[in-house]
C-alpha cells in the first residue's frame, strides 16, 4: 500500500524536494534490496528511496537508502510518534 499523504496531519506535512529519477535509479541499482530487512522485488516487495536523516530536502546520495514499503512506513511512524 502506498502512503496516503492526505491522512498526514497538516502540521506534520513537509514540502518535499523531488529526488530525480536518475539518482533514484542509481541508489536502487547499487542496492537492489531493502537495507533493513533484505527483501527484494522478487520477494514481492516494492522498493522505495528513503532519506536517512528524515530531511526530505537533503537528496545527497549519502543520505539516501533503499527500503521496502513496509520498512519505510514503519520507520516513518517510529520517528513521527
Secondary structure, 3 states (H helix, E strand, C coil): CCCCHHHCCHHHCCCCCCCCHHHHHHHHHHCCCCCCCCCCHHHCCCEEEEECCCCCCCCCHHHEEEEEHHHHHHHHHHHHC
